[in-house]
Amino acid sequence: MKLNRAALVLLQLIHLGSSQAQSCANRFEVREATIESVHNALSSGLSTCRGIVEEFISRIEAYNPAINAIISLNPKALAVADSLDRAIAADNTTGALFCIPVLLKDNYDTEDMKTTGGCLDLANSQPSIDAPAVIALKRAGAIILGKTNLHELALEGLSVSSIGGQTLNPYDLSRTPGGSSGGTGAAIAASFAVL
């Protein structure tokens, strides 16, 4: 039986989840992670905040090339995770989203990442301040992991942009996730972040 590319990538996604669970019994499993499971991993000492963020980044690096859900990663994500690990050591864990990796649709302004709306003409657009929603997420302790693909400028529903290309459904690469937030939907479905 000959498998098409979509079936092969889907099998790889499934295999990665099962092989990670078997070979990493003492490591936090990010696949299908929840806020509660992240907080439990931190409080039990199963993982550090940095370890959790590294696991999500590894998953993105392994699988995003097949689905084009992520436009950019936050270069400060690991430094933020390190600062939250220091807060844990000082017994100062505050915020409902403490150490929760979050991906933002690439039309939310962030002071430390470009905001492009998926448009090549905006590739160098660097906001000077965070959007109010981003401020609220950071105050709650979330780690902004990166930005997701979207239909260019959020104007259509095919989830294709001149920067990120076509986003594909991680469960069926012959389909798109649809909608202007297709990159976000595909990223969460592929367990690239908790939120």
Salt bridges, closest charged atoms under 4 A:
GLU54 OE2 - ARG50 NE 3.02
GLU55 OE2 - ARG27 NE 3.00
ASP82 OD2 - ARG50 NH1 2.74
ASP106 OD1 - LYS147 NZ 3.47
ASP112 OD2 - LYS138 NZ 3.93
ASP130 OD2 - LYS138 NZ 2.82
ASP172 OD2 - ARG175 NE 2.98
